[in-house]
């Protein structure tokens, strides 16, 4: 189960595309949703489509996996 935050701009579109039951919080700071991840590559692509308007909050291993992938892509050590 992934938890993802979207800033207020991205949240406008996300709200229209997800089941309202997936919403954990929704306020002036954006929206946080939880969803089951079955395909990590697809999930990563979906989150990255929001650029810096989305952040994987958890679980820690999924967030770490995303950070490691981005670091490899950017050539970080």
N, CA, C and O atoms as CSV, one atom per row, in Angstrom:
chain,resi,resn,atom,element,x,y,z
A,1,UNK,N,N,0.856,-1.169,0.000
A,1,UNK,CA,C,0.000,0.000,0.000
A,1,UNK,C,C,0.899,1.228,0.000
A,1,UNK,O,O,1.682,1.426,0.929
A,2,UNK,N,N,0.793,2.041,-1.023
A,2,UNK,CA,C,1.610,3.252,-1.134
A,2,UNK,C,C,0.823,4.456,-0.657
A,2,UNK,O,O,-0.395,4.528,-0.816
A,3,UNK,N,N,1.535,5.391,-0.076
A,3,UNK,CA,C,0.950,6.669,0.330
A,3,UNK,C,C,1.688,7.750,-0.456
A,3,UNK,O,O,2.914,7.843,-0.406
A,4,UNK,N,N,0.923,8.565,-1.181
A,4,UNK,CA,C,1.510,9.580,-2.059
A,4,UNK,C,C,0.840,10.922,-1.808
A,4,UNK,O,O,-0.383,11.016,-1.708
A,5,UNK,N,N,1.665,11.956,-1.708
A,5,UNK,CA,C,1.185,13.337,-1.571
A,5,UNK,C,C,1.263,14.015,-2.922
A,5,UNK,O,O,2.212,13.809,-3.678
A,6,UNK,N,N,0.250,14.834,-3.225
A,6,UNK,CA,C,0.219,15.660,-4.429
A,6,UNK,C,C,-0.018,17.100,-4.017
A,6,UNK,O,O,-0.867,17.380,-3.170
A,7,UNK,N,N,0.735,18.018,-4.620
A,7,UNK,CA,C,0.543,19.429,-4.289
A,7,UNK,C,C,-0.832,19.880,-4.781
A,7,UNK,O,O,-1.489,19.153,-5.526
A,8,UNK,N,N,-1.275,21.075,-4.371
A,8,UNK,CA,C,-2.626,21.520,-4.722
A,8,UNK,C,C,-2.910,21.555,-6.221
A,8,UNK,O,O,-4.038,21.281,-6.634
A,9,UNK,N,N,-1.921,21.883,-7.042
A,9,UNK,CA,C,-2.143,21.937,-8.492
A,9,UNK,C,C,-2.390,20.531,-9.039
A,9,UNK,O,O,-3.364,20.312,-9.758
A,10,UNK,N,N,-1.520,19.581,-8.705
A,10,UNK,CA,C,-1.688,18.204,-9.174
A,10,UNK,C,C,-2.925,17.559,-8.563
A,10,UNK,O,O,-3.579,16.727,-9.191
A,11,UNK,N,N,-3.235,17.948,-7.343
A,11,UNK,CA,C,-4.372,17.358,-6.630
A,11,UNK,C,C,-5.679,17.548,-7.382
A,11,UNK,O,O,-6.563,16.695,-7.314
A,12,UNK,N,N,-5.808,18.656,-8.097
A,12,UNK,CA,C,-7.044,18.913,-8.839
A,12,UNK,C,C,-7.340,17.779,-9.817
A,12,UNK,O,O,-8.479,17.319,-9.903
A,13,UNK,N,N,-6.336,17.330,-10.548
A,13,UNK,CA,C,-6.527,16.242,-11.503
A,13,UNK,C,C,-6.592,14.879,-10.841
A,13,UNK,O,O,-7.354,14.011,-11.267
A,14,UNK,N,N,-5.799,14.692,-9.807
A,14,UNK,CA,C,-5.753,13.401,-9.123
A,14,UNK,C,C,-7.109,13.078,-8.517
A,14,UNK,O,O,-7.574,11.941,-8.606
A,15,UNK,N,N,-7.737,14.053,-7.911
A,15,UNK,CA,C,-9.055,13.832,-7.293
A,15,UNK,C,C,-10.055,13.265,-8.294
A,15,UNK,O,O,-10.901,12.445,-7.935
A,16,UNK,N,N,-9.960,13.700,-9.547
A,16,UNK,CA,C,-10.890,13.245,-10.580
A,16,UNK,C,C,-10.603,11.823,-11.049
A,16,UNK,O,O,-11.488,11.156,-11.585
A,17,UNK,N,N,-9.371,11.355,-10.851
A,17,UNK,CA,C,-8.947,10.066,-11.397
A,17,UNK,C,C,-8.908,8.922,-10.395
A,17,UNK,O,O,-8.663,7.780,-10.783
A,18,UNK,N,N,-9.139,9.192,-9.136
A,18,UNK,CA,C,-9.029,8.131,-8.133
A,18,UNK,C,C,-10.346,7.907,-7.416
A,18,UNK,O,O,-11.241,8.752,-7.430
A,19,UNK,N,N,-10.437,6.773,-6.803
A,19,UNK,CA,C,-11.590,6.446,-5.963
A,19,UNK,C,C,-11.524,7.339,-4.725
A,19,UNK,O,O,-10.489,7.386,-4.061
A,20,UNK,N,N,-12.598,8.041,-4.403
A,20,UNK,CA,C,-12.583,8.906,-3.214
A,20,UNK,C,C,-12.198,8.165,-1.930
A,20,UNK,O,O,-11.713,8.785,-0.983
A,21,UNK,N,N,-12.406,6.868,-1.889
A,21,UNK,CA,C,-12.037,6.087,-0.704
A,21,UNK,C,C,-10.518,6.028,-0.516
A,21,UNK,O,O,-10.044,5.701,0.572
A,22,UNK,N,N,-9.753,6.342,-1.564
A,22,UNK,CA,C,-8.293,6.309,-1.476
A,22,UNK,C,C,-7.717,7.552,-0.819
A,22,UNK,O,O,-6.535,7.579,-0.476
A,23,UNK,N,N,-8.534,8.577,-0.639
A,23,UNK,CA,C,-8.059,9.844,-0.081
A,23,UNK,C,C,-7.873,9.722,1.429
A,23,UNK,O,O,-8.804,9.385,2.159
A,24,UNK,N,N,-6.655,10.003,1.878
A,24,UNK,CA,C,-6.318,9.973,3.298
A,24,UNK,C,C,-6.500,11.358,3.905
A,24,UNK,O,O,-7.028,11.498,5.008
A,25,UNK,N,N,-6.062,12.373,3.180
A,25,UNK,CA,C,-6.252,13.749,3.628
A,25,UNK,C,C,-6.350,14.643,2.399
A,25,UNK,O,O,-5.787,14.346,1.346
A,26,UNK,N,N,-7.072,15.736,2.558
A,26,UNK,CA,C,-7.294,16.662,1.454
A,26,UNK,C,C,-7.506,18.041,2.062
A,26,UNK,O,O,-8.521,18.304,2.708
A,27,UNK,N,N,-6.519,18.925,1.841
A,27,UNK,CA,C,-6.602,20.267,2.414
A,27,UNK,C,C,-5.860,21.254,1.530
A,27,UNK,O,O,-5.535,20.938,0.385
A,28,UNK,N,N,-5.589,22.436,2.042
A,28,UNK,CA,C,-4.912,23.477,1.270
A,28,UNK,C,C,-3.487,23.094,0.874
A,28,UNK,O,O,-2.926,23.669,-0.059
A,29,UNK,N,N,-2.904,22.130,1.574
A,29,UNK,CA,C,-1.534,21.688,1.291
A,29,UNK,C,C,-1.474,20.631,0.192
A,29,UNK,O,O,-0.387,20.269,-0.257
A,30,UNK,N,N,-2.619,20.138,-0.240
A,30,UNK,CA,C,-2.666,19.114,-1.272
A,30,UNK,C,C,-3.488,17.929,-0.823
A,30,UNK,O,O,-4.269,18.019,0.124
A,31,UNK,N,N,-3.308,16.825,-1.508
A,31,UNK,CA,C,-4.055,15.609,-1.202
A,31,UNK,C,C,-3.078,14.458,-0.991
A,31,UNK,O,O,-2.069,14.353,-1.688
A,32,UNK,N,N,-3.386,13.600,-0.029
A,32,UNK,CA,C,-2.616,12.382,0.220
A,32,UNK,C,C,-3.545,11.213,-0.054
A,32,UNK,O,O,-4.668,11.162,0.448
A,33,UNK,N,N,-3.057,10.269,-0.863
A,33,UNK,CA,C,-3.852,9.091,-1.184
A,33,UNK,C,C,-3.084,7.833,-0.821
A,33,UNK,O,O,-1.859,7.843,-0.700
A,34,UNK,N,N,-3.823,6.760,-0.651
A,34,UNK,CA,C,-3.229,5.435,-0.476
A,34,UNK,C,C,-3.768,4.539,-1.577
A,34,UNK,O,O,-4.966,4.531,-1.859
A,35,UNK,N,N,-2.872,3.787,-2.192
A,35,UNK,CA,C,-3.285,2.856,-3.215
A,35,UNK,C,C,-2.383,1.634,-3.208
A,35,UNK,O,O,-1.210,1.698,-2.839
A,36,UNK,N,N,-2.967,0.524,-3.625
A,36,UNK,CA,C,-2.224,-0.726,-3.714
A,36,UNK,C,C,-1.342,-0.684,-4.953
A,36,UNK,O,O,-1.805,-0.333,-6.038
A,37,UNK,N,N,-0.088,-1.037,-4.795
A,37,UNK,CA,C,0.858,-1.057,-5.909
A,37,UNK,C,C,1.118,-2.509,-6.294
A,37,UNK,O,O,1.633,-3.298,-5.501
A,38,UNK,N,N,0.752,-2.840,-7.521
A,38,UNK,CA,C,0.986,-4.186,-8.038
A,38,UNK,C,C,2.134,-4.196,-9.042
A,38,UNK,O,O,2.787,-5.221,-9.239
A,39,UNK,N,N,2.374,-3.064,-9.666
A,39,UNK,CA,C,3.410,-2.942,-10.684
A,39,UNK,C,C,4.281,-1.743,-10.304
A,39,UNK,O,O,3.899,-0.595,-10.531
A,40,UNK,N,N,5.427,-2.010,-9.738
A,40,UNK,CA,C,6.281,-0.915,-9.239
A,40,UNK,C,C,6.820,-0.035,-10.355
A,40,UNK,O,O,6.954,1.175,-10.173
A,41,UNK,N,N,7.132,-0.620,-11.506
A,41,UNK,CA,C,7.602,0.199,-12.625
A,41,UNK,C,C,6.507,1.145,-13.095
A,41,UNK,O,O,6.766,2.321,-13.351
A,42,UNK,N,N,5.293,0.639,-13.208
A,42,UNK,CA,C,4.166,1.471,-13.609
A,42,UNK,C,C,3.868,2.545,-12.590
A,42,UNK,O,O,3.571,3.686,-12.944
A,43,UNK,N,N,3.948,2.179,-11.323
A,43,UNK,CA,C,3.730,3.148,-10.246
A,43,UNK,C,C,4.767,4.261,-10.318
A,43,UNK,O,O,4.433,5.442,-10.224
A,44,UNK,N,N,6.014,3.876,-10.485
A,44,UNK,CA,C,7.097,4.871,-10.560
A,44,UNK,C,C,6.855,5.820,-11.732
A,44,UNK,O,O,6.999,7.034,-11.581
A,45,UNK,N,N,6.494,5.288,-12.888
A,45,UNK,CA,C,6.230,6.133,-14.055
A,45,UNK,C,C,5.066,7.082,-13.797
A,45,UNK,O,O,5.113,8.257,-14.162
A,46,UNK,N,N,4.022,6.555,-13.163
A,46,UNK,CA,C,2.857,7.380,-12.870
A,46,UNK,C,C,3.217,8.530,-11.931
A,46,UNK,O,O,2.856,9.679,-12.186
A,47,UNK,N,N,3.925,8.221,-10.852
A,47,UNK,CA,C,4.312,9.273,-9.899
A,47,UNK,C,C,5.226,10.291,-10.576
A,47,UNK,O,O,5.063,11.495,-10.377
A,48,UNK,N,N,6.180,9.823,-11.368
A,48,UNK,CA,C,7.115,10.737,-12.018
A,48,UNK,C,C,6.432,11.625,-13.050
A,48,UNK,O,O,6.952,12.689,-13.387
A,49,UNK,N,N,5.276,11.205,-13.555
A,49,UNK,CA,C,4.555,12.043,-14.516
A,49,UNK,C,C,4.098,13.355,-13.877
A,49,UNK,O,O,3.760,14.303,-14.586
A,50,UNK,N,N,4.084,13.417,-12.548
A,50,UNK,CA,C,3.709,14.638,-11.834
A,50,UNK,C,C,4.918,15.501,-11.483
A,50,UNK,O,O,4.782,16.551,-10.857
A,51,UNK,N,N,6.103,15.048,-11.894
A,51,UNK,CA,C,7.352,15.758,-11.621
A,51,UNK,C,C,7.482,16.075,-10.137
A,51,UNK,O,O,7.361,15.178,-9.302
A,52,UNK,N,N,7.726,17.334,-9.800
A,52,UNK,CA,C,7.932,17.683,-8.393
A,52,UNK,C,C,6.624,18.007,-7.677
A,52,UNK,O,O,6.644,18.561,-6.577
A,53,UNK,N,N,5.515,17.676,-8.274
A,53,UNK,CA,C,4.203,17.927,-7.668
A,53,UNK,C,C,3.673,16.718,-6.911
A,53,UNK,O,O,2.547,16.738,-6.415
A,54,UNK,N,N,4.489,15.653,-6.818
A,54,UNK,CA,C,4.098,14.442,-6.096
A,54,UNK,C,C,5.290,13.919,-5.316
A,54,UNK,O,O,6.443,14.112,-5.701
A,55,UNK,N,N,4.988,13.256,-4.213
A,55,UNK,CA,C,6.046,12.675,-3.371
A,55,UNK,C,C,5.535,11.380,-2.758
A,55,UNK,O,O,4.456,11.337,-2.167
A,56,UNK,N,N,6.327,10.331,-2.908
A,56,UNK,CA,C,5.999,9.055,-2.268
A,56,UNK,C,C,6.350,9.202,-0.794
A,56,UNK,O,O,7.507,9.428,-0.439
A,57,UNK,N,N,5.350,9.071,0.049
A,57,UNK,CA,C,5.547,9.214,1.492
A,57,UNK,C,C,5.855,7.884,2.163
A,57,UNK,O,O,6.543,7.852,3.183
A,58,UNK,N,N,5.371,6.822,1.621
A,58,UNK,CA,C,5.589,5.523,2.249
A,58,UNK,C,C,4.940,4.424,1.448
A,58,UNK,O,O,4.216,4.679,0.486
A,59,UNK,N,N,5.201,3.219,1.845
A,59,UNK,CA,C,6.002,2.816,2.985
A,59,UNK,C,C,7.487,3.113,2.744
A,59,UNK,O,O,7.898,3.358,1.610
A,60,UNK,N,N,8.276,3.088,3.805
A,60,UNK,CA,C,9.694,3.467,3.678
A,60,UNK,C,C,10.447,2.712,2.583
A,60,UNK,O,O,11.270,3.309,1.889
A,61,UNK,N,N,10.187,1.423,2.414
A,61,UNK,CA,C,10.933,0.671,1.398
A,61,UNK,C,C,10.568,1.117,-0.016
A,61,UNK,O,O,11.427,1.121,-0.898
A,62,UNK,N,N,9.321,1.490,-0.245
A,62,UNK,CA,C,8.920,1.976,-1.568
A,62,UNK,C,C,9.509,3.355,-1.822
A,62,UNK,O,O,9.962,3.642,-2.930
A,63,UNK,N,N,9.507,4.199,-0.819
A,63,UNK,CA,C,10.114,5.529,-0.945
A,63,UNK,C,C,11.616,5.395,-1.207
A,63,UNK,O,O,12.156,6.073,-2.082
A,64,UNK,N,N,12.287,4.529,-0.458
A,64,UNK,CA,C,13.731,4.323,-0.641
A,64,UNK,C,C,14.038,3.791,-2.032
A,64,UNK,O,O,15.021,4.195,-2.653
A,65,UNK,N,N,13.207,2.896,-2.513
A,65,UNK,CA,C,13.385,2.351,-3.858
A,65,UNK,C,C,13.273,3.468,-4.904
A,65,UNK,O,O,14.055,3.517,-5.854
A,66,UNK,N,N,12.307,4.352,-4.724
A,66,UNK,CA,C,12.124,5.467,-5.648
A,66,UNK,C,C,13.323,6.403,-5.603
A,66,UNK,O,O,13.824,6.818,-6.649
A,67,UNK,N,N,13.785,6.736,-4.414
A,67,UNK,CA,C,14.935,7.625,-4.261
A,67,UNK,C,C,16.180,6.989,-4.893
A,67,UNK,O,O,16.921,7.665,-5.607
A,68,UNK,N,N,16.411,5.713,-4.641
A,68,UNK,CA,C,17.586,5.027,-5.203
A,68,UNK,C,C,17.527,5.026,-6.728
A,68,UNK,O,O,18.545,5.241,-7.387
A,69,UNK,N,N,16.356,4.787,-7.286
A,69,UNK,CA,C,16.200,4.772,-8.742
A,69,UNK,C,C,16.523,6.148,-9.309
A,69,UNK,O,O,17.231,6.252,-10.310
A,70,UNK,N,N,16.014,7.207,-8.681
A,70,UNK,CA,C,16.280,8.562,-9.151
A,70,UNK,C,C,17.766,8.916,-9.022
A,70,UNK,O,O,18.325,9.586,-9.890
A,71,UNK,N,N,18.394,8.468,-7.945
A,71,UNK,CA,C,19.821,8.732,-7.785
A,71,UNK,C,C,20.640,8.023,-8.857
A,71,UNK,O,O,21.589,8.596,-9.391
A,72,UNK,N,N,20.284,6.789,-9.173
A,72,UNK,CA,C,20.983,6.060,-10.252
A,72,UNK,C,C,20.787,6.783,-11.584
A,72,UNK,O,O,21.728,6.919,-12.367
A,73,UNK,N,N,19.592,7.234,-11.831
A,73,UNK,CA,C,19.270,7.938,-13.061
A,73,UNK,C,C,20.071,9.239,-13.157
A,73,UNK,O,O,20.542,9.613,-14.231
A,74,UNK,N,N,20.214,9.916,-12.028
A,74,UNK,CA,C,20.950,11.184,-12.002
A,74,UNK,C,C,22.443,11.019,-11.872
A,74,UNK,O,O,23.174,12.008,-11.918
A,75,UNK,N,N,22.922,9.790,-11.710
A,75,UNK,CA,C,24.343,9.547,-11.596
A,75,UNK,C,C,24.918,9.812,-10.231
A,75,UNK,O,O,26.136,9.913,-10.080
A,76,UNK,N,N,24.042,9.930,-9.202
A,76,UNK,CA,C,24.529,10.154,-7.829
A,76,UNK,C,C,25.113,8.877,-7.278
A,76,UNK,O,O,24.752,7.779,-7.703
A,77,UNK,N,N,26.007,9.023,-6.341
A,77,UNK,CA,C,26.637,7.855,-5.720
A,77,UNK,C,C,25.835,7.386,-4.535
A,77,UNK,O,O,26.210,6.411,-3.883
